[in-house]
Amino acid sequence: MICPDCGLECRVDAAWLEVSGDNAPDTATLVQRVQRLVCRNPRCTRHGREVAQVKNTMYRGE
Ligand SMILES: [Zn+2]
């Protein structure tokens, strides 16, 4: 992911897991890893601020 303001590659500031559908029997369990990307350019107005969140599905139940 590239920062739209300065064009530098973003860095991962935080990552966590999100689980949904786990408490409803008729909903498939979905586990996603979420990474929060921030700009690492100290001269950019977005420095240290969230640019995007990237979600990757780790597990999808039936
Ligand atoms: Zn930037």
PDB file of the backbone (N, CA, C, O) and the ligand in Angstrom, with CONECT records:
HET     ZN  A 101       1
ATOM      1  N   MET A   1       0.855  -1.199   0.000  1.00  0.00           N
ATOM      2  CA  MET A   1       0.000   0.000   0.000  1.00  0.00           C
ATOM      3  C   MET A   1       0.890   1.248   0.000  1.00  0.00           C
ATOM      4  O   MET A   1       1.843   1.341   0.774  1.00  0.00           O
ATOM      5  N   ILE A   2       0.574   2.180  -0.857  1.00  0.00           N
ATOM      6  CA  ILE A   2       1.330   3.420  -1.014  1.00  0.00           C
ATOM      7  C   ILE A   2       0.519   4.570  -0.418  1.00  0.00           C
ATOM      8  O   ILE A   2      -0.691   4.660  -0.626  1.00  0.00           O
ATOM      9  N   CYS A   3       1.192   5.441   0.321  1.00  0.00           N
ATOM     10  CA  CYS A   3       0.505   6.624   0.840  1.00  0.00           C
ATOM     11  C   CYS A   3       0.065   7.507  -0.326  1.00  0.00           C
ATOM     12  O   CYS A   3       0.881   7.831  -1.189  1.00  0.00           O
ATOM     13  N   PRO A   4      -1.211   7.901  -0.367  1.00  0.00           N
ATOM     14  CA  PRO A   4      -1.683   8.721  -1.494  1.00  0.00           C
ATOM     15  C   PRO A   4      -1.131  10.141  -1.475  1.00  0.00           C
ATOM     16  O   PRO A   4      -1.179  10.828  -2.495  1.00  0.00           O
ATOM     17  N   ASP A   5      -0.611  10.591  -0.346  1.00  0.00           N
ATOM     18  CA  ASP A   5      -0.103  11.962  -0.261  1.00  0.00           C
ATOM     19  C   ASP A   5       1.356  12.065  -0.671  1.00  0.00           C
ATOM     20  O   ASP A   5       1.722  12.969  -1.422  1.00  0.00           O
ATOM     21  N   CYS A   6       2.198  11.150  -0.187  1.00  0.00           N
ATOM     22  CA  CYS A   6       3.641  11.288  -0.441  1.00  0.00           C
ATOM     23  C   CYS A   6       4.201  10.166  -1.309  1.00  0.00           C
ATOM     24  O   CYS A   6       5.328  10.284  -1.791  1.00  0.00           O
ATOM     25  N   GLY A   7       3.464   9.094  -1.525  1.00  0.00           N
ATOM     26  CA  GLY A   7       3.921   8.045  -2.422  1.00  0.00           C
ATOM     27  C   GLY A   7       4.871   7.040  -1.799  1.00  0.00           C
ATOM     28  O   GLY A   7       5.360   6.147  -2.491  1.00  0.00           O
ATOM     29  N   LEU A   8       5.146   7.166  -0.498  1.00  0.00           N
ATOM     30  CA  LEU A   8       6.015   6.196   0.165  1.00  0.00           C
ATOM     31  C   LEU A   8       5.205   4.973   0.577  1.00  0.00           C
ATOM     32  O   LEU A   8       4.000   5.041   0.817  1.00  0.00           O
ATOM     33  N   GLU A   9       5.919   3.852   0.648  1.00  0.00           N
ATOM     34  CA  GLU A   9       5.278   2.630   1.121  1.00  0.00           C
ATOM     35  C   GLU A   9       4.879   2.805   2.585  1.00  0.00           C
ATOM     36  O   GLU A   9       5.661   3.314   3.388  1.00  0.00           O
ATOM     37  N   CYS A  10       3.684   2.392   2.924  1.00  0.00           N
ATOM     38  CA  CYS A  10       3.211   2.502   4.297  1.00  0.00           C
ATOM     39  C   CYS A  10       3.793   1.384   5.144  1.00  0.00           C
ATOM     40  O   CYS A  10       4.274   0.376   4.627  1.00  0.00           O
ATOM     41  N   ARG A  11       3.739   1.581   6.458  1.00  0.00           N
ATOM     42  CA  ARG A  11       4.165   0.511   7.347  1.00  0.00           C
ATOM     43  C   ARG A  11       2.974   0.064   8.184  1.00  0.00           C
ATOM     44  O   ARG A  11       2.002   0.799   8.362  1.00  0.00           O
ATOM     45  N   VAL A  12       3.077  -1.166   8.696  1.00  0.00           N
ATOM     46  CA  VAL A  12       2.012  -1.720   9.525  1.00  0.00           C
ATOM     47  C   VAL A  12       2.172  -1.167  10.935  1.00  0.00           C
ATOM     48  O   VAL A  12       3.199  -1.375  11.581  1.00  0.00           O
ATOM     49  N   ASP A  13       1.165  -0.473  11.398  1.00  0.00           N
ATOM     50  CA  ASP A  13       1.194   0.135  12.722  1.00  0.00           C
ATOM     51  C   ASP A  13       0.609  -0.787  13.782  1.00  0.00           C
ATOM     52  O   ASP A  13       1.058  -0.797  14.928  1.00  0.00           O
ATOM     53  N   ALA A  14      -0.400  -1.566  13.385  1.00  0.00           N
ATOM     54  CA  ALA A  14      -1.042  -2.471  14.329  1.00  0.00           C
ATOM     55  C   ALA A  14      -1.700  -3.591  13.546  1.00  0.00           C
ATOM     56  O   ALA A  14      -2.066  -3.419  12.384  1.00  0.00           O
ATOM     57  N   ALA A  15      -1.847  -4.731  14.187  1.00  0.00           N
ATOM     58  CA  ALA A  15      -2.506  -5.869  13.558  1.00  0.00           C
ATOM     59  C   ALA A  15      -3.283  -6.621  14.624  1.00  0.00           C
ATOM     60  O   ALA A  15      -2.840  -6.760  15.764  1.00  0.00           O
ATOM     61  N   TRP A  16      -4.443  -7.099  14.230  1.00  0.00           N
ATOM     62  CA  TRP A  16      -5.260  -7.836  15.188  1.00  0.00           C
ATOM     63  C   TRP A  16      -6.168  -8.787  14.415  1.00  0.00           C
ATOM     64  O   TRP A  16      -6.262  -8.728  13.189  1.00  0.00           O
ATOM     65  N   LEU A  17      -6.825  -9.654  15.156  1.00  0.00           N
ATOM     66  CA  LEU A  17      -7.761 -10.601  14.553  1.00  0.00           C
ATOM     67  C   LEU A  17      -9.188 -10.151  14.809  1.00  0.00           C
ATOM     68  O   LEU A  17      -9.512  -9.658  15.889  1.00  0.00           O
ATOM     69  N   GLU A  18     -10.031 -10.326  13.812  1.00  0.00           N
ATOM     70  CA  GLU A  18     -11.456 -10.062  13.974  1.00  0.00           C
ATOM     71  C   GLU A  18     -12.201 -11.361  13.702  1.00  0.00           C
ATOM     72  O   GLU A  18     -11.983 -12.028  12.691  1.00  0.00           O
ATOM     73  N   VAL A  19     -13.076 -11.697  14.623  1.00  0.00           N
ATOM     74  CA  VAL A  19     -13.878 -12.911  14.477  1.00  0.00           C
ATOM     75  C   VAL A  19     -15.334 -12.496  14.380  1.00  0.00           C
ATOM     76  O   VAL A  19     -15.823 -11.737  15.217  1.00  0.00           O
ATOM     77  N   SER A  20     -16.027 -12.987  13.366  1.00  0.00           N
ATOM     78  CA  SER A  20     -17.449 -12.672  13.234  1.00  0.00           C
ATOM     79  C   SER A  20     -18.215 -13.952  12.968  1.00  0.00           C
ATOM     80  O   SER A  20     -17.660 -14.936  12.479  1.00  0.00           O
ATOM     81  N   GLY A  21     -19.495 -13.927  13.297  1.00  0.00           N
ATOM     82  CA  GLY A  21     -20.355 -15.083  13.078  1.00  0.00           C
ATOM     83  C   GLY A  21     -20.184 -16.190  14.100  1.00  0.00           C
ATOM     84  O   GLY A  21     -20.789 -17.256  13.983  1.00  0.00           O
ATOM     85  N   ASP A  22     -19.360 -15.934  15.101  1.00  0.00           N
ATOM     86  CA  ASP A  22     -19.015 -17.002  16.032  1.00  0.00           C
ATOM     87  C   ASP A  22     -20.151 -17.330  16.994  1.00  0.00           C
ATOM     88  O   ASP A  22     -20.263 -18.466  17.455  1.00  0.00           O
ATOM     89  N   ASN A  23     -20.985 -16.357  17.298  1.00  0.00           N
ATOM     90  CA  ASN A  23     -22.017 -16.577  18.310  1.00  0.00           C
ATOM     91  C   ASN A  23     -23.390 -16.860  17.698  1.00  0.00           C
ATOM     92  O   ASN A  23     -24.361 -17.026  18.436  1.00  0.00           O
ATOM     93  N   ALA A  24     -23.493 -16.919  16.388  1.00  0.00           N
ATOM     94  CA  ALA A  24     -24.756 -17.244  15.739  1.00  0.00           C
ATOM     95  C   ALA A  24     -24.607 -18.588  15.033  1.00  0.00           C
ATOM     96  O   ALA A  24     -23.741 -18.724  14.169  1.00  0.00           O
ATOM     97  N   PRO A  25     -25.424 -19.585  15.372  1.00  0.00           N
ATOM     98  CA  PRO A  25     -25.237 -20.936  14.823  1.00  0.00           C
ATOM     99  C   PRO A  25     -25.472 -21.019  13.325  1.00  0.00           C
ATOM    100  O   PRO A  25     -24.930 -21.913  12.675  1.00  0.00           O
ATOM    101  N   ASP A  26     -26.267 -20.111  12.754  1.00  0.00           N
ATOM    102  CA  ASP A  26     -26.558 -20.203  11.330  1.00  0.00           C
ATOM    103  C   ASP A  26     -25.661 -19.278  10.496  1.00  0.00           C
ATOM    104  O   ASP A  26     -25.891 -19.101   9.300  1.00  0.00           O
ATOM    105  N   THR A  27     -24.667 -18.706  11.115  1.00  0.00           N
ATOM    106  CA  THR A  27     -23.743 -17.836  10.391  1.00  0.00           C
ATOM    107  C   THR A  27     -22.356 -18.472  10.395  1.00  0.00           C
ATOM    108  O   THR A  27     -21.882 -18.937  11.432  1.00  0.00           O
ATOM    109  N   ALA A  28     -21.730 -18.489   9.269  1.00  0.00           N
ATOM    110  CA  ALA A  28     -20.402 -19.084   9.169  1.00  0.00           C
ATOM    111  C   ALA A  28     -19.391 -18.245   9.949  1.00  0.00           C
ATOM    112  O   ALA A  28     -19.422 -17.015   9.930  1.00  0.00           O
ATOM    113  N   THR A  29     -18.505 -18.946  10.626  1.00  0.00           N
ATOM    114  CA  THR A  29     -17.456 -18.250  11.360  1.00  0.00           C
ATOM    115  C   THR A  29     -16.429 -17.697  10.371  1.00  0.00           C
ATOM    116  O   THR A  29     -16.003 -18.381   9.440  1.00  0.00           O
ATOM    117  N   LEU A  30     -16.050 -16.455  10.599  1.00  0.00           N
ATOM    118  CA  LEU A  30     -15.078 -15.811   9.727  1.00  0.00           C
ATOM    119  C   LEU A  30     -14.000 -15.184  10.601  1.00  0.00           C
ATOM    120  O   LEU A  30     -14.292 -14.381  11.487  1.00  0.00           O
ATOM    121  N   VAL A  31     -12.772 -15.551  10.346  1.00  0.00           N
ATOM    122  CA  VAL A  31     -11.653 -14.982  11.086  1.00  0.00           C
ATOM    123  C   VAL A  31     -10.799 -14.190  10.100  1.00  0.00           C
ATOM    124  O   VAL A  31     -10.336 -14.722   9.091  1.00  0.00           O
ATOM    125  N   GLN A  32     -10.602 -12.931  10.407  1.00  0.00           N
ATOM    126  CA  GLN A  32      -9.815 -12.078   9.523  1.00  0.00           C
ATOM    127  C   GLN A  32      -8.682 -11.418  10.303  1.00  0.00           C
ATOM    128  O   GLN A  32      -8.851 -10.992  11.446  1.00  0.00           O
ATOM    129  N   ARG A  33      -7.545 -11.348   9.663  1.00  0.00           N
ATOM    130  CA  ARG A  33      -6.434 -10.582  10.226  1.00  0.00           C
ATOM    131  C   ARG A  33      -6.491  -9.181   9.629  1.00  0.00           C
ATOM    132  O   ARG A  33      -6.504  -9.011   8.409  1.00  0.00           O
ATOM    133  N   VAL A  34      -6.525  -8.185  10.501  1.00  0.00           N
ATOM    134  CA  VAL A  34      -6.613  -6.801  10.066  1.00  0.00           C
ATOM    135  C   VAL A  34      -5.277  -6.120  10.336  1.00  0.00           C
ATOM    136  O   VAL A  34      -4.734  -6.214  11.437  1.00  0.00           O
ATOM    137  N   GLN A  35      -4.758  -5.444   9.340  1.00  0.00           N
ATOM    138  CA  GLN A  35      -3.530  -4.673   9.511  1.00  0.00           C
ATOM    139  C   GLN A  35      -3.844  -3.206   9.262  1.00  0.00           C
ATOM    140  O   GLN A  35      -4.431  -2.838   8.244  1.00  0.00           O
ATOM    141  N   ARG A  36      -3.438  -2.384  10.216  1.00  0.00           N
ATOM    142  CA  ARG A  36      -3.628  -0.941  10.049  1.00  0.00           C
ATOM    143  C   ARG A  36      -2.339  -0.348   9.494  1.00  0.00           C
ATOM    144  O   ARG A  36      -1.269  -0.510  10.080  1.00  0.00           O
ATOM    145  N   LEU A  37      -2.445   0.330   8.377  1.00  0.00           N
ATOM    146  CA  LEU A  37      -1.277   0.902   7.709  1.00  0.00           C
ATOM    147  C   LEU A  37      -1.228   2.398   7.954  1.00  0.00           C
ATOM    148  O   LEU A  37      -2.230   3.096   7.805  1.00  0.00           O
ATOM    149  N   VAL A  38      -0.056   2.882   8.330  1.00  0.00           N
ATOM    150  CA  VAL A  38       0.141   4.314   8.538  1.00  0.00           C
ATOM    151  C   VAL A  38       1.296   4.778   7.658  1.00  0.00           C
ATOM    152  O   VAL A  38       2.110   3.976   7.202  1.00  0.00           O
ATOM    153  N   CYS A  39       1.349   6.087   7.430  1.00  0.00           N
ATOM    154  CA  CYS A  39       2.454   6.655   6.659  1.00  0.00           C
ATOM    155  C   CYS A  39       3.676   6.782   7.562  1.00  0.00           C
ATOM    156  O   CYS A  39       3.568   7.198   8.715  1.00  0.00           O
ATOM    157  N   ARG A  40       4.853   6.414   7.016  1.00  0.00           N
ATOM    158  CA  ARG A  40       6.081   6.457   7.811  1.00  0.00           C
ATOM    159  C   ARG A  40       6.968   7.637   7.423  1.00  0.00           C
ATOM    160  O   ARG A  40       8.110   7.734   7.871  1.00  0.00           O
ATOM    161  N   ASN A  41       6.455   8.507   6.614  1.00  0.00           N
ATOM    162  CA  ASN A  41       7.230   9.676   6.191  1.00  0.00           C
ATOM    163  C   ASN A  41       6.994  10.830   7.168  1.00  0.00           C
ATOM    164  O   ASN A  41       5.881  11.351   7.230  1.00  0.00           O
ATOM    165  N   PRO A  42       8.014  11.246   7.937  1.00  0.00           N
ATOM    166  CA  PRO A  42       7.799  12.296   8.935  1.00  0.00           C
ATOM    167  C   PRO A  42       7.422  13.638   8.335  1.00  0.00           C
ATOM    168  O   PRO A  42       6.908  14.503   9.044  1.00  0.00           O
ATOM    169  N   ARG A  43       7.663  13.832   7.053  1.00  0.00           N
ATOM    170  CA  ARG A  43       7.329  15.113   6.418  1.00  0.00           C
ATOM    171  C   ARG A  43       5.923  15.118   5.825  1.00  0.00           C
ATOM    172  O   ARG A  43       5.453  16.146   5.336  1.00  0.00           O
ATOM    173  N   CYS A  44       5.263  13.981   5.869  1.00  0.00           N
ATOM    174  CA  CYS A  44       3.945  13.871   5.247  1.00  0.00           C
ATOM    175  C   CYS A  44       2.874  14.271   6.250  1.00  0.00           C
ATOM    176  O   CYS A  44       3.006  14.038   7.452  1.00  0.00           O
ATOM    177  N   THR A  45       1.813  14.876   5.733  1.00  0.00           N
ATOM    178  CA  THR A  45       0.714  15.284   6.616  1.00  0.00           C
ATOM    179  C   THR A  45      -0.003  14.076   7.210  1.00  0.00           C
ATOM    180  O   THR A  45      -0.694  14.201   8.221  1.00  0.00           O
ATOM    181  N   ARG A  46       0.155  12.914   6.591  1.00  0.00           N
ATOM    182  CA  ARG A  46      -0.480  11.703   7.121  1.00  0.00           C
ATOM    183  C   ARG A  46       0.450  10.913   8.024  1.00  0.00           C
ATOM    184  O   ARG A  46       0.116   9.792   8.407  1.00  0.00           O
ATOM    185  N   HIS A  47       1.591  11.453   8.373  1.00  0.00           N
ATOM    186  CA  HIS A  47       2.557  10.702   9.175  1.00  0.00           C
ATOM    187  C   HIS A  47       1.923  10.204  10.467  1.00  0.00           C
ATOM    188  O   HIS A  47       1.358  10.987  11.230  1.00  0.00           O
ATOM    189  N   GLY A  48       2.018   8.905  10.707  1.00  0.00           N
ATOM    190  CA  GLY A  48       1.467   8.325  11.918  1.00  0.00           C
ATOM    191  C   GLY A  48      -0.033   8.184  11.914  1.00  0.00           C
ATOM    192  O   GLY A  48      -0.614   7.696  12.884  1.00  0.00           O
ATOM    193  N   ARG A  49      -0.671   8.603  10.838  1.00  0.00           N
ATOM    194  CA  ARG A  49      -2.131   8.475  10.768  1.00  0.00           C
ATOM    195  C   ARG A  49      -2.501   7.322   9.843  1.00  0.00           C
ATOM    196  O   ARG A  49      -1.737   6.930   8.961  1.00  0.00           O
ATOM    197  N   GLU A  50      -3.676   6.805  10.069  1.00  0.00           N
ATOM    198  CA  GLU A  50      -4.110   5.640   9.309  1.00  0.00           C
ATOM    199  C   GLU A  50      -4.341   5.992   7.845  1.00  0.00           C
ATOM    200  O   GLU A  50      -5.042   6.952   7.526  1.00  0.00           O
ATOM    201  N   VAL A  51      -3.745   5.205   6.967  1.00  0.00           N
ATOM    202  CA  VAL A  51      -3.970   5.359   5.529  1.00  0.00           C
ATOM    203  C   VAL A  51      -4.997   4.345   5.041  1.00  0.00           C
ATOM    204  O   VAL A  51      -5.860   4.659   4.221  1.00  0.00           O
ATOM    205  N   ALA A  52      -4.890   3.128   5.556  1.00  0.00           N
ATOM    206  CA  ALA A  52      -5.809   2.083   5.116  1.00  0.00           C
ATOM    207  C   ALA A  52      -5.785   0.943   6.115  1.00  0.00           C
ATOM    208  O   ALA A  52      -4.871   0.815   6.929  1.00  0.00           O
ATOM    209  N   GLN A  53      -6.810   0.127   6.028  1.00  0.00           N
ATOM    210  CA  GLN A  53      -6.835  -1.135   6.755  1.00  0.00           C
ATOM    211  C   GLN A  53      -6.917  -2.261   5.730  1.00  0.00           C
ATOM    212  O   GLN A  53      -7.731  -2.226   4.808  1.00  0.00           O
ATOM    213  N   VAL A  54      -6.061  -3.254   5.911  1.00  0.00           N
ATOM    214  CA  VAL A  54      -6.031  -4.397   5.004  1.00  0.00           C
ATOM    215  C   VAL A  54      -6.542  -5.608   5.767  1.00  0.00           C
ATOM    216  O   VAL A  54      -6.078  -5.906   6.868  1.00  0.00           O
ATOM    217  N   LYS A  55      -7.503  -6.301   5.168  1.00  0.00           N
ATOM    218  CA  LYS A  55      -8.067  -7.486   5.811  1.00  0.00           C
ATOM    219  C   LYS A  55      -7.715  -8.719   5.000  1.00  0.00           C
ATOM    220  O   LYS A  55      -7.890  -8.746   3.781  1.00  0.00           O
ATOM    221  N   ASN A  56      -7.223  -9.731   5.680  1.00  0.00           N
ATOM    222  CA  ASN A  56      -6.939 -11.014   5.065  1.00  0.00           C
ATOM    223  C   ASN A  56      -7.735 -12.086   5.783  1.00  0.00           C
ATOM    224  O   ASN A  56      -7.689 -12.194   7.008  1.00  0.00           O
ATOM    225  N   THR A  57      -8.461 -12.872   5.016  1.00  0.00           N
ATOM    226  CA  THR A  57      -9.249 -13.940   5.623  1.00  0.00           C
ATOM    227  C   THR A  57      -8.336 -15.097   6.003  1.00  0.00           C
ATOM    228  O   THR A  57      -7.630 -15.658   5.165  1.00  0.00           O
ATOM    229  N   MET A  58      -8.368 -15.442   7.293  1.00  0.00           N
ATOM    230  CA  MET A  58      -7.545 -16.544   7.786  1.00  0.00           C
ATOM    231  C   MET A  58      -8.338 -17.848   7.795  1.00  0.00           C
ATOM    232  O   MET A  58      -7.798 -18.923   7.535  1.00  0.00           O
ATOM    233  N   TYR A  59      -9.603 -17.730   8.093  1.00  0.00           N
ATOM    234  CA  TYR A  59     -10.440 -18.920   8.226  1.00  0.00           C
ATOM    235  C   TYR A  59     -11.890 -18.559   7.898  1.00  0.00           C
ATOM    236  O   TYR A  59     -12.408 -17.534   8.340  1.00  0.00           O
ATOM    237  N   ARG A  60     -12.518 -19.413   7.124  1.00  0.00           N
ATOM    238  CA  ARG A  60     -13.938 -19.214   6.823  1.00  0.00           C
ATOM    239  C   ARG A  60     -14.651 -20.534   7.035  1.00  0.00           C
ATOM    240  O   ARG A  60     -14.365 -21.524   6.361  1.00  0.00           O
ATOM    241  N   GLY A  61     -15.578 -20.540   7.974  1.00  0.00           N
ATOM    242  CA  GLY A  61     -16.282 -21.763   8.273  1.00  0.00           C
ATOM    243  C   GLY A  61     -17.374 -22.071   7.254  1.00  0.00           C
ATOM    244  O   GLY A  61     -17.719 -21.233   6.420  1.00  0.00           O
ATOM    245  N   GLU A  62     -17.907 -23.277   7.335  1.00  0.00           N
ATOM    246  CA  GLU A  62     -18.972 -23.691   6.396  1.00  0.00           C
ATOM    247  C   GLU A  62     -20.313 -23.183   6.888  1.00  0.00           C
ATOM    248  O   GLU A  62     -21.336 -23.420   6.246  1.00  0.00           O
TER     249      GLU A  62
HETATM  250 ZN    ZN A 101       2.562   9.913   3.377  1.00  0.00          ZN2+
END
